[in-house]
């Protein structure tokens, strides 16, 4: 029995951080053993908010960093397909066909698009951003995915994909699976500033590739209980970013419980709590950093992974687009014209 397929991935906008690990990477590492996984390096999607040439020129570096982080965290390119979106040209055609099946008002009802425009400081909605979910549908349906792991806030994107797949199948015949949403038990990780989730743009992130010294510096500056001005004042553990990180990344649960108890009763200072968090984080990140460094030292390896994965994705895309065109009758138009043209040439010669 063939494995069911999953499509997920990231926009190559920079190195990944601990929030990415908690929110998706650790789940993907598990999923690759249960499913046939396609991980998209979604460079076309970066153009929806960053179309400037300077941003485009950074994509190649960001893409390699993304793959380094993937593999360093445990994603196995021998088990999964890691591919570059823009190099799979069939997706462009699929996107065009799907655009004919979706109305503008339907797209305008997707709440996350306005949030994306606001985050990118866009005064008006570009056509490409409005159509972002359609291109995303082409990404999902290209490998005929069965499942799409997303956060709750992106569930509406997959629902549009399901509508497009059903609409296509209704009009032309069954070509696509109707993909299901896979919402894992993973959440977002609060940033080091304590105000919002970890984000590169907000400068509140600890990266998977940060050195031990940088981690120490970032942890020492982390937000904690603002009402606790001295170590002998009882502090709040709940919602405290330092303890949130301890709960997630400190494997010594006895130490964590001891720190919490002493913190609540004013018998431990922030310095000790942060020093032990630094040690726990660096213990967690050391094997990731070591593997990342080893992979980066293999000249051409990352490019080879992207190339081989993209060639596999291209073959899948070729078969999917061929099935689409055959079902629609589009391929038959050109085939008839070219056949008659060839016959006419032969008859004149």
Buried (B, 14 or more C-beta within 10 A) or exposed (E): EEEEBBBBBBBBBBBBBBBBBBBBBBBBBEBBEEBBBBBBBBBBBBBBBBEEEEBEEBBBEBBBBBBBBBBBBBBEBEEBBBBBBBBBEBBBBBBEBBBEBBEEEEBEEBEBBEEBBEEEEBEEBBEBBBBBBBBBBBBBBBBBBBBBBBEEEBEBBBEBBBBBBEBBBEEBEEBBBBBEBBBBEBEBBBBBBBEEBBBBEEEBBBBBBBEBEEBBEBBEEBBBBEEBEEBEEBBBBEEBBBBBBBEBBBEBEEBBEBBBEBBBEBEBBBEEBBBBBBBBBBBBBEEBBEBBEEBBEEEEBBEEBBBBBBEBBBEBBBBBBEBBBBBBEBBEEEEEEEEEEEEEEEEEE
